[in-house]
Amino acid sequence: MSQRLLAEVLEPRARELFEMVRDNLRQAGVLEALGAGCVLTGGGTRLAAMAEIAEQILRCPIRVGGAGAIPRMPASFAQPEFCAALGLLLYTHRSRVGRIYQQQRFTERVRSLFVGA
């Protein structure tokens, strides 16, 4: 399949997608609050002109996001297509660390009740 034919199929779908996003943001009452812009993530953002199409339809600044630096993370994971997976991993890790911290604090408080008595 030629790149031109692929673009002829994908561009209208991208426009349709961002029109639905725009309509949903408008319905939620947050479209006007996008003054600072939007960050696109995912593998689809690597398609040519995706950010430009989003900018035209949403009428706000658009940038393509990538994963931030994580210690010992391979550089290839910093691409936009890995953002959702990395975000979920970081969320899970932080949630677990937070629960462990809360459990330790609870244990220390219970211990202080008996040690202090």
Backbone bond lengths (Angstrom), bond angles and torsions (degrees), N, CA, C in turn:
res aa  C-N    CA-C-N  psi(-1)  N-CA   C-N-CA  omega(-1)  CA-C   N-CA-C  phi
1 M - - - 1.445 - - 1.527 107.59 -
2 S 1.304 115.87 133.44 1.459 119.49 -178.02 1.526 110.15 -74.91
3 Q 1.324 114.79 155.36 1.455 120.93 179.84 1.532 110.60 -64.41
4 R 1.308 116.19 -35.26 1.472 120.64 179.18 1.525 111.14 -64.48
5 L 1.326 116.91 -45.30 1.463 121.15 178.81 1.526 110.33 -63.32
6 L 1.311 116.59 -42.21 1.461 121.32 177.82 1.530 110.76 -60.39
7 A 1.328 116.66 -43.65 1.465 121.00 178.56 1.522 111.15 -64.03
8 E 1.322 117.46 -37.71 1.466 121.47 179.00 1.526 112.03 -64.82
9 V 1.316 116.58 -27.56 1.463 120.96 178.08 1.528 110.56 -85.24
10 L 1.334 116.73 -44.30 1.462 120.99 -172.79 1.528 114.21 -75.99
11 E 1.321 118.22 -35.86 1.475 119.13 -176.39 1.523 112.51 -60.99
12 P 1.325 119.99 -47.49 1.474 118.36 178.03 1.532 112.93 -61.97
13 R 1.333 116.62 -34.67 1.470 119.51 178.28 1.530 110.25 -67.77
14 A 1.330 117.37 -38.59 1.464 120.84 177.81 1.524 110.12 -64.67
15 R 1.311 116.65 -43.47 1.474 120.07 177.67 1.524 110.57 -61.53
16 E 1.322 115.74 -43.97 1.460 120.56 179.02 1.534 110.93 -61.23
17 L 1.307 116.38 -42.94 1.464 121.49 179.29 1.530 110.99 -60.89
18 F 1.333 117.46 -49.03 1.460 120.16 -178.14 1.526 112.19 -70.56
19 E 1.319 117.43 -26.48 1.466 119.53 173.26 1.522 110.32 -67.17
20 M 1.339 116.95 -39.22 1.468 120.20 176.67 1.532 110.55 -66.62
21 V 1.324 116.32 -40.66 1.470 120.14 176.96 1.519 109.52 -60.65
22 R 1.333 116.46 -47.71 1.467 121.44 178.97 1.520 111.07 -57.17
23 D 1.326 116.91 -46.55 1.462 121.16 -178.90 1.529 111.38 -63.50
24 N 1.325 117.22 -40.46 1.464 120.57 178.08 1.525 111.59 -67.13
25 L 1.328 116.77 -39.95 1.469 120.01 177.67 1.525 110.63 -65.35
26 R 1.318 116.22 -39.33 1.467 120.57 177.76 1.528 110.01 -64.34
27 Q 1.317 116.35 -45.31 1.462 121.24 -179.49 1.536 110.82 -62.59
28 A 1.322 116.92 -34.90 1.464 121.00 178.74 1.518 111.63 -78.43
29 G 1.331 117.13 -10.04 1.453 121.00 178.40 1.515 114.83 79.59
30 V 1.316 117.13 21.83 1.468 119.97 -178.30 1.525 113.52 -117.25
31 L 1.311 117.57 0.61 1.460 119.78 -178.04 1.523 111.42 -60.02
32 E 1.323 116.96 -40.12 1.461 120.74 -178.67 1.526 112.18 -71.38
33 A 1.324 117.86 -17.13 1.463 122.07 -178.85 1.529 112.67 -86.22
34 L 1.318 117.71 6.25 1.465 121.16 -177.64 1.521 112.44 -89.69
35 G 1.302 118.11 25.77 1.455 121.24 -177.02 1.517 113.76 -54.86
36 A 1.323 116.70 -36.09 1.466 120.33 -179.97 1.522 111.52 -76.92
37 G 1.334 116.94 -16.22 1.455 120.43 176.68 1.512 113.33 107.66
38 C 1.318 114.43 -173.33 1.464 123.30 -178.14 1.520 109.68 -128.69
39 V 1.311 115.06 155.06 1.461 121.69 175.50 1.518 107.42 -115.99
40 L 1.308 116.54 123.96 1.462 122.02 177.68 1.520 109.00 -95.93
41 T 1.320 116.33 137.10 1.461 120.74 174.73 1.516 108.30 -132.00
42 G 1.291 116.22 169.16 1.458 121.47 179.42 1.516 110.88 105.09
43 G 1.296 115.25 161.48 1.454 120.82 -177.05 1.513 113.86 -62.90
44 G 1.336 117.22 -29.92 1.460 120.79 179.98 1.518 113.34 -63.33
45 T 1.313 116.99 -23.09 1.465 119.87 -179.93 1.522 112.10 -69.05
46 R 1.317 116.86 -15.92 1.462 120.15 179.70 1.527 112.15 -81.60
47 L 1.331 116.90 -8.31 1.460 119.99 176.46 1.522 109.20 -69.45
48 A 1.303 115.52 142.60 1.462 120.85 -177.89 1.521 110.66 -57.88
49 A 1.309 116.69 134.58 1.469 125.58 174.09 1.525 114.50 71.45
50 M 1.324 119.08 8.42 1.468 120.23 -179.44 1.530 110.78 -62.59
51 A 1.309 117.59 -45.71 1.467 120.57 -179.80 1.525 110.77 -65.13
52 E 1.320 116.76 -37.27 1.469 119.98 179.77 1.532 111.25 -65.90
53 I 1.315 116.74 -40.34 1.463 120.80 178.26 1.523 109.53 -63.82
54 A 1.324 116.77 -44.82 1.466 120.65 178.75 1.523 110.61 -60.93
55 E 1.324 116.73 -42.10 1.462 121.35 -179.77 1.535 111.35 -63.10
56 Q 1.315 116.92 -41.03 1.466 121.21 179.04 1.520 111.87 -63.81
57 I 1.311 116.74 -42.66 1.461 120.46 -173.75 1.529 111.81 -82.89
58 L 1.331 117.69 -41.68 1.461 120.48 -178.65 1.536 112.42 -82.83
59 R 1.323 115.52 -17.40 1.468 122.09 179.17 1.528 112.64 54.82
60 C 1.311 114.16 50.09 1.459 121.48 174.97 1.524 107.64 -152.93
61 P 1.327 116.96 161.55 1.467 119.11 178.52 1.537 111.05 -62.52
62 I 1.303 115.60 139.69 1.465 121.82 -179.49 1.521 108.26 -126.39
63 R 1.316 115.59 139.28 1.464 119.59 171.44 1.525 108.39 -136.47
64 V 1.309 115.47 155.25 1.458 121.57 178.19 1.516 107.08 -93.51
65 G 1.321 116.27 125.33 1.457 121.18 -178.27 1.509 112.02 -94.42
66 G 1.294 113.66 155.90 1.453 121.62 175.12 1.516 107.97 -136.46
67 A 1.293 117.15 169.34 1.459 120.63 -179.59 1.523 110.00 -71.80
68 G 1.307 115.87 141.76 1.457 120.80 176.07 1.514 110.34 -72.72
69 A 1.291 115.15 174.31 1.458 120.23 -179.02 1.530 110.47 -70.44
70 I 1.301 115.70 126.30 1.451 122.85 175.16 1.526 105.82 -122.26
71 P 1.324 117.50 130.31 1.470 118.93 -177.91 1.524 112.33 -53.30
72 R 1.291 115.88 134.93 1.472 125.96 176.93 1.521 113.91 63.80
73 M 1.331 117.80 15.02 1.461 120.74 176.82 1.530 108.58 -82.40
74 P 1.326 117.88 134.03 1.465 119.15 176.15 1.528 110.65 -60.37
75 A 1.300 117.27 141.05 1.467 122.15 -177.54 1.529 111.64 -59.64
76 S 1.309 118.06 -29.62 1.460 120.87 -178.62 1.534 111.93 -65.75
77 F 1.322 118.05 -20.73 1.469 121.27 178.89 1.518 112.78 -79.26
78 A 1.312 118.71 -5.79 1.463 121.93 -179.16 1.529 111.73 -80.51
79 Q 1.307 118.03 4.60 1.455 122.70 -179.28 1.533 110.51 -77.73
80 P 1.341 117.57 154.84 1.472 120.99 -177.61 1.526 114.79 -57.37
81 E 1.315 118.01 -30.77 1.464 119.95 -176.43 1.530 113.20 -69.04
82 F 1.328 118.23 -13.54 1.458 121.24 179.74 1.525 113.03 -101.51
83 C 1.338 118.26 -1.18 1.466 121.55 -174.82 1.525 113.23 -59.70
84 A 1.310 117.60 -46.18 1.469 119.79 -177.44 1.528 110.81 -64.02
85 A 1.317 117.22 -46.05 1.464 120.17 -179.85 1.522 111.09 -63.63
86 L 1.336 117.16 -43.62 1.460 120.11 179.30 1.529 110.95 -66.36
87 G 1.320 117.22 -38.53 1.460 120.33 177.78 1.519 111.64 -62.19
88 L 1.329 116.77 -41.63 1.464 120.38 177.77 1.521 111.45 -65.53
89 L 1.325 116.81 -40.05 1.468 120.26 177.64 1.524 111.07 -63.85
90 L 1.328 117.05 -44.49 1.462 120.20 179.11 1.528 111.44 -64.73
91 Y 1.327 117.01 -41.15 1.460 120.84 178.15 1.527 110.75 -60.51
92 T 1.341 116.02 -46.27 1.462 120.79 179.63 1.515 110.69 -61.94
93 H 1.322 116.63 -44.22 1.467 120.79 179.94 1.523 110.86 -61.76
94 R 1.325 117.07 -48.55 1.470 120.74 -179.06 1.522 111.24 -64.19
95 S 1.325 117.73 -36.68 1.465 120.68 177.79 1.522 110.85 -64.21
96 R 1.305 116.20 -43.86 1.472 119.88 179.40 1.518 111.36 -65.72
97 V 1.310 116.80 -43.89 1.466 120.58 178.49 1.523 109.75 -61.21
98 G 1.332 116.85 -41.45 1.463 120.78 178.52 1.519 111.96 -63.46
99 R 1.325 117.76 -41.39 1.468 120.87 178.44 1.514 111.26 -65.82
100 I 1.323 116.87 -41.72 1.466 120.46 178.46 1.524 109.84 -61.84
101 Y 1.335 117.37 -43.03 1.452 121.99 178.67 1.523 110.43 -61.31
102 Q 1.323 118.10 -43.78 1.464 121.77 179.29 1.528 111.04 -64.73
103 Q 1.329 117.05 -39.48 1.457 120.31 178.31 1.519 110.60 -65.38
104 Q 1.327 117.22 -40.51 1.460 120.70 178.72 1.522 110.76 -64.07
105 R 1.335 116.80 -41.83 1.461 120.75 178.82 1.527 110.49 -63.60
106 F 1.330 116.76 -42.03 1.460 120.87 178.73 1.533 109.88 -62.19
107 T 1.324 116.21 -46.28 1.463 120.84 179.96 1.529 110.10 -60.83
108 E 1.328 117.68 -42.27 1.461 120.96 179.03 1.526 111.17 -63.89
109 R 1.335 117.70 -39.34 1.470 120.62 179.46 1.530 111.06 -66.60
110 V 1.334 116.63 -41.97 1.456 119.44 178.79 1.527 109.29 -65.41
111 R 1.304 117.57 -42.65 1.465 122.37 179.96 1.528 109.76 -61.67
112 S 1.334 116.71 -41.56 1.481 119.81 -178.88 1.526 110.91 -66.24
113 L 1.327 118.87 -26.93 1.456 120.96 176.39 1.527 111.32 -64.34
114 F 1.343 115.12 -39.70 1.460 119.06 -177.48 1.534 112.10 -85.17
115 V 1.292 117.00 -34.55 1.463 120.44 -179.86 1.527 109.50 -71.46
116 G 1.340 115.91 -38.78 1.452 120.86 -177.91 1.521 112.42 -75.69
117 A 1.344 118.50 -14.73 1.473 120.87 -175.28 1.490 113.80 -80.14
